[in-house]
Every structure is written in structure tokens, then in C-alpha cells.
């Protein structure tokens, strides 16, 4: 999943997607964005306060992988397990 920026209208469903994927035992979800976007998501959304930080939960049934993209640099994203 590519997140262009962290406005609520672009990220609001990430929490529901995480919950649904965890219950369905899906593989890790790749949520990619610029360093700034990923930093905002980690600080304000997946912070263990507002919503669990699925990147830090050991043996979570479904986790997030949050790669940071650099503008104008081609990046190949692959699903992780």
C-alpha cells in the first residue's frame, strides 16, 4: 500500500485493515511512503497509544512493514512474510 501523505482521509482505514488482516492471519502488510509520512504514521498513529504498533509486536499474526521511499528513486516493494 502506498501512502502519499498522512492526512486522515488517506490513513483512516489502516487501523481497520490491520485488525481485519490479523483476524484472517494474512501476511505482513507493506505500507510505503516518504520518510516524513512514515515518521508521522509511527509517531501519531501506530504508536501503541492510539493504535497498536504492529511493527513492534513480536509474533503478531499480521504486521506492518513500513519502508521509507525516497522521492524520484525507483523502489521495488515486495510483500514480506
MILUM-37730 format. One record per residue (C-alpha): x, y, z; residue in one letter. Coordinates in nm, 4 decimals, m for minus. Each point is the difference from the previous one (the first is absolute). Layout:
<sites>
((X, Y, Z), "A")
...
</sites>
This chain:
<sites>
((0.0000, 0.0000, 0.0000), "X")
((0.1403, 0.3408, m0.0918), "X")
((m0.0870, 0.2891, 0.2295), "X")
((0.0725, 0.3306, m0.1701), "X")
((m0.0457, 0.2054, 0.3156), "X")
((m0.1386, m0.0461, 0.3489), "X")
((m0.3217, 0.1990, m0.0168), "X")
((m0.2797, m0.1822, 0.1775), "X")
((m0.1988, m0.0550, m0.3199), "X")
((0.2959, m0.2041, m0.1327), "X")
((0.0812, m0.2048, 0.3125), "X")
((m0.3258, m0.0384, 0.1924), "X")
((m0.0639, m0.3553, m0.1201), "X")
((0.3469, m0.1335, 0.0846), "X")
((m0.1142, m0.0926, 0.3517), "X")
((m0.2979, m0.1986, m0.1298), "X")
((0.2136, m0.1662, m0.2661), "X")
((0.2490, m0.1030, 0.2706), "X")
((m0.2727, m0.1485, 0.2176), "X")
((m0.1640, m0.1858, m0.2895), "X")
((0.3324, m0.1393, m0.1220), "X")
((0.0981, m0.1124, 0.3495), "X")
((m0.3256, m0.1916, 0.0399), "X")
((0.0463, m0.1597, m0.3431), "X")
((0.3656, m0.0905, 0.0683), "X")
((0.1188, 0.1856, m0.3104), "X")
((0.3657, 0.0640, m0.0781), "X")
((0.1754, 0.3227, 0.0937), "X")
((m0.1452, 0.3098, m0.1612), "X")
((0.2477, 0.2331, m0.1698), "X")
((m0.0948, 0.3635, 0.0556), "X")
((0.2480, 0.2167, m0.1892), "X")
((0.0458, 0.3745, 0.0019), "X")
((0.2588, 0.2732, 0.0250), "X")
((0.2105, 0.0209, 0.3160), "X")
((m0.2175, 0.2888, 0.1204), "X")
((m0.3252, m0.1911, m0.0577), "X")
((0.1277, m0.3147, 0.1742), "X")
((0.1317, 0.2059, 0.2931), "X")
((m0.3410, 0.1638, 0.0423), "X")
((m0.1757, m0.3378, m0.0127), "X")
((0.2340, m0.1458, 0.2620), "X")
((m0.0174, 0.3033, 0.2301), "X")
((m0.3711, 0.0766, m0.0160), "X")
((m0.1807, m0.3136, m0.1208), "X")
((0.1911, m0.3251, 0.0604), "X")
((0.1423, 0.1136, 0.3312), "X")
((m0.1395, m0.2510, 0.2476), "X")
((m0.2290, 0.2697, 0.1429), "X")
((m0.2540, 0.0782, m0.2679), "X")
((0.0441, m0.3345, m0.1763), "X")
((0.2427, m0.2906, 0.0529), "X")
((0.3379, 0.0292, m0.1676), "X")
((m0.0157, m0.3163, m0.2089), "X")
((0.3654, 0.0453, m0.0982), "X")
((0.1055, m0.0704, 0.3613), "X")
((m0.2381, m0.2765, 0.1067), "X")
((0.1984, m0.3238, 0.0043), "X")
((m0.1690, m0.2875, m0.1781), "X")
((m0.2982, 0.2142, m0.0975), "X")
((m0.2343, m0.1885, m0.2300), "X")
((0.0075, 0.2888, m0.2431), "X")
((0.2552, 0.2764, 0.0051), "X")
((0.0959, 0.3082, m0.1891), "X")
((0.3234, 0.0593, m0.1824), "X")
((0.0560, 0.3733, m0.0476), "X")
((0.2677, 0.0598, m0.2646), "X")
((0.1067, 0.3571, m0.0611), "X")
((0.0041, 0.1140, m0.3615), "X")
((0.2258, 0.2684, m0.1418), "X")
((m0.1506, 0.2431, m0.2516), "X")
((0.0875, m0.0747, m0.3616), "X")
((0.1807, m0.3239, 0.0893), "X")
((m0.1465, m0.3208, m0.1421), "X")
((m0.0725, m0.2441, 0.2836), "X")
((m0.1240, m0.3549, m0.0451), "X")
((m0.2299, m0.1023, 0.2825), "X")
((m0.0533, m0.3650, 0.0808), "X")
((m0.2376, m0.1541, 0.2470), "X")
((0.1715, m0.1472, 0.3039), "X")
((m0.1033, m0.2945, 0.2092), "X")
</sites>
